[in-house]
Amino acid sequence: HYISPETEQVLAQYIEASGLQDVKLRFHQYAPLRDFKRLHTNKSVGWGWRYTFGVVSVLGETLLPGRIFGGDHYNPYTATAHIYSDIPAIALHEAAHAKDFSRRQYPGCYAAVYLLPIVPLMHESIASRDVIAYLDYLGDPKLKKEGFHVLYPAYGTYVGSAAGSLVPNYANPLYIGGVVVGHGLGRWHGYHVADSAVVGAESSYSLPVILQDSGSVLPHDTNNEINGALTK
C-alpha cells in the first residue's frame, strides 16, 4: 500500500486542474471519525442521502478498513477519495468520479442510482474517459499506456457484472469475458501509444485557467493526506 510522491503529485495536479475545491484525498489512511465529520459537513449532498446511504457507506469503510482490504474508491457522501494503490491511473479514476459528482445538480440521487444494475456503466465510463483524455493531454506515454492497461480491464468487470445481472445463469462466464475483452482492448490501445512524450499535442482536453496559469502541483505530505486550499 505504499503511495509514491509521484502518484500523489499526478493526482494533486488533476485535482487542481479540475478546479475541485472540496475533495479530500486520503492516501492509505484510516480515519473513520474524520470521515463521519465530513459526512455531516458535506452540504453538497442532501441530508436525507447522507444520513441513510452515507452512514452505511462510512460504516462499511470503518468495519472493512482499506488498509487491510484495499479497494480504492470515491465516497460521494463524504467527498473523499480513498487511495491505496500506487498506480496513477487508478488514483486519477477515483478523482474523476469526484469531478463527475461535482457537476451534478443532485449528487445524492446520482450516488444512490449507482447501486442499481447496469447504471454503474455510465458512472465508470464517464470517469474512465476523462482520465484517458487527461493522460492524453499530459503526453506521458508510460502513464497513458498504464491507463489503457488498467482502466479497460476494470471497465470490463462492470460490463461483465451488468451482463450477469441480466442473465444470472451466465454471470461468471460473462464476467470473465468482460475482463478478458477489457484486457485485450487495453493492450491493443496501449500498444499504439507513441513512445515519445508530446505534452498537450492533438488533445481536446480542456484545462481550467487555474492550472494553465500556475502549472503548479501540491507538495508531498508526509502525513499521507493532502490538505490546503484544494482539499478541505
N, C-alpha and C positions, 0 to 999 in steps of 0.2 A: 504493500500500500504506500510505498514511498512516492511522493509527488515532487518532481524536479522543479527547480526555479523556472526552467524553460517552459514547462507546461503552464505554470502559474502566469507567466508573462503573456503567453499567447491568449490565455483565457481573459486576463485582465484587459488586454488590448481590445479584444472583441467586445467586452462589456462596455468599454469606453466608446468604441466606435459605434455601438448600437444605441448609445445615449441612455442606458439603463441606470436609473438613479437609486433604486430601492431594492436591488438584488443583493442578497447575502451569499457569499461563496464560502463554503466550509470544506476545507481540504483535510480528509482523513480525521474528522473531528466528531466527537460525541458530546452534544450539548443540549439535552432534552429540555432543561429548564429555560434556556435562552430561546429554544425553538417554540416552546409554549408561549413565551412572552411575545415573540414575533407573530404568532398566530393571533394573539389578542390585538396587537397594534397594526396588523396589516389591513388597513381600511379599504384597499383596492378590491378586496373580496367581501361580499356581504356577510354579515354576522351569522345569518342562518346557515350558510355553507361552512363557515369557519368552525362553528360550534357543533357541527354534526360530522360531516365528511372530514373536515380539517382536524378535529380532535382524534378521530380514528387514525388518520394518516400519521400524526405525530406520535400517537401511542404505538403504532407499528414500528416507527423508527426508534422508539425508546426500547421496546421489547426485543427488537431484532437489530442491534447496533451494526451500522455499516462497517465499522472497523473489523467486525468478526465475519459478517455475512456478505460484505461487499455490496455492490449494486449502486452504481452511480445513478442519480435521479434528481429531478427538479420537483420540489413541492410547491405548487402554486398557492396553497393556503398560507404558507409562511414566506413565500417569495424567496426560497432558499435553494441553491444548487449544492447538492452533496456530491463531492468528487472523491473517489477512492482509487482511480486508475491513472497511471502516469502515461496516458495516451491523449494528446491534444484534441484529436477528432472527437473522442468521447466527451471530454470536458466541454468542448465547443457545442456539441449537440445539446447538452443539458442547458447551457446558456441560451441556445437558440430557442428552447422551449420558453425560457423566461421572456425573451423578446417577443415571441408569439403571443403569450398571455398578456403582456403589457399593452398590446394593441387591441385587445378585445374589450368590447363595451361591458360584457357580462362575464368576467373571467371565472366566477364561481360556477356558473352554468356550463361554461366551456370545460372546466375541470371535471365536473360531475359526469358529463356525457362520455368522457374518456373511458368510463367503466363499462360502457355498452359494447356489444360485439361490433366488430368492423370499424367503428368510429375512430379508434386509435390510429388507423392507417392515415387519416387526414392529419392528425397532430404530428405524427412521426415524419410524414412526408414533408410537411412544411419546415420542420426543424432540420431535417437532413439536407434538403435543397438549399437552405440558407447557409449551412456550413460549407457545402461544396462550392457555392458561389463565393463565399468569403475566402476559402482556401485558393480558389482560382484568382481572386484579386491579389492575395499575398504573393502569389507566384513562386512559392517554395515547392519544388517538385516532390520532395520527400513527404511533406505534410499532405500534399494533395493526393499522392498515391495511398498514403495511410488512410486518408479519408474514404477513398473508394473501397479499400480493403476491409475497413471496419464498418462503415455505415451501410453499405449494401447488404452484407450478410445479416446485420442487425435488423434492417428493414424486412429482410426475408423471413425472420422469425415472426414478425407481426402479420405478414401476409399469410404464412402458414397457419398461424393461430386463428386468423379470421376465416380462412377456408375451412379449418377444422370445426369452427363453431357452426358453420352452415351444414356440413355433412359430418357429424361426430364420429361415425363409424370409420372414417378415413382420416381422423385427426392426426395421428402420428405420421403416416406417410406424407400427408400434405405439409405438415410442419417441417419434416426433414427435407422435403422437396423445396420448400421455400428457402431454407438455409443454403442448400446446395446451389440453387439458382442464384441466390444473392452473392455467394462466394464467386461463382463463375463470372457474373456481371462485374463485380468489384475488381476482380483480377484483370478482366478484359479492359475496363476503362483505365485502371492503374497502369497497365502495360503501355497504353497510348499517351501517357503523360510525358511530356518532354523532360529531359534530364537537366535542362538549363533553366535557371530562375529568371523570370521576366515579371517584375512586380507590376501588377495592375494592367498588364497587356491584354487586350481583347476581352476585357471583363466588363460585364454590365452591372457589377455590384456597386451600389451607391452608398457612399460613406457620409455620415453626418459631418457637419463642419467641425465638431469638437475634435475629431481625430485628424481631419485634414489640416487644421490649423496648428495643432500641437505636436502630433506624431508621437505622443508620449505613451508610456505604459506605467503601470503601478509597480512599485518596488516589491521584491520578495519579502514576505512577512514571516519571521521565524516562528510565530505562533500558529502557523498553518491556517491563517484566516486573514483574508484581505479586508481591511477596514478603510474608512476615509470617506471622501465626498461621494464616491460611486457606490459604496455598499454600506448602507446604514443599518 
